[in-house]
Amino acid sequence: MSDEAFTVKTDGVVRKLLPGGRIVLTPGESICLEQGMYHRFYGEAGKGKVLVGEVSAVNDDNTDNRFYNPVGRFPQIEEDVAPLHLLASDYPKYM
């Protein structure tokens, strides 16, 4: 792991962080991560329930996600009806 600090923005405020460092957000705060940054979101034990959401420019599961350890994105599903709406990753299969 590098000792070189990088920057993130929390509600527009630039913050420096070392790899493996933590930022604790308070209710209503947001963080902006650049593409390719490994990250993990979680609620702290004993602090109550949290709702975490992640927004990206395009929801393309083939190119938008990068995992430190490989993980399966979706289980294999045997479809019994045609899809009503396609994900970006579905287009090669159906078009």
N, C-alpha and C positions, 0 to 999 in steps of 0.2 A: 504494500500500500504506500502511496506517495505521501510525503509530508507537505506537499504544496497546497496552499489554501485555494479555494475556489469561491465564487460568489453566487448567491441566490438572492431573490427578492421576496420579502414578505410585505405584502400590501404596498409595493413600490419602494420600500426601503432596502437598500443594498446591504447585505450582511456577508461577512467572510466566515468560511467554515472549513475545517480540516476534514479530510476523508474519514468517514466513520463517526463524525460529529453528529450532534443532535440539535434540533430546533424544536422547542415546545411551543405550539400555537395555542392561543387562548380563543374562547368562543368568538366566532365571526372573522377570525384572521384567515388569510390565505397565503400560499407560497407559490412562487413561479420557479419551476425547474427547467433548465435547458434540455434540449433533446440529447439523449444518450446518457443522462445522469442516472446512476443506480440509486434507488431510494426505497424506503419502506415506511408505510404509514401504520400506526397502531394507536389504540387508546391505552392510557396508563392505568394499570390495575388500581382499583379503589377510587377512581376519579369519576365514575358514572358512565353513562352511555355516550357514544360519539357516533356521528355520521360523517363518513369520509367519502369524498367523491374525487375523481380524477377526470380532467377534461384535456383532450388533445385536439390538434388542428383537424386531423382526419382519423376516423375510426377504421384503420386498416390493420387488422390483426397480423397480417403477414410481415409488415414493415414497421409498424408503430411500436411494437413491444420488443424489449431486449431484456433477457433475464441472465443474471450472474450464473445461476445453475439452471440447466434446461428443465422446463416443465411443460406438460401438456396443456395446451390452451383450452381446447374443448374436447369432451368425450366424443367418441364415435357414435353418431346417431343415425339410425335407419329411418329416413323420412318416409312417411306414409301419405303425405299430401305435398303439393307444390308450395314453395314459400310465397307468402304474401308480399314481403319486403326482403330485399337482399342486403347482406353485409357487403362491404367493399371486397372482402376475401371470397365471397360467393360468385362474383361475376364471371371468372374464368370457367366455372363449372356449368353455369346456366346460360351464358350468352354465346 
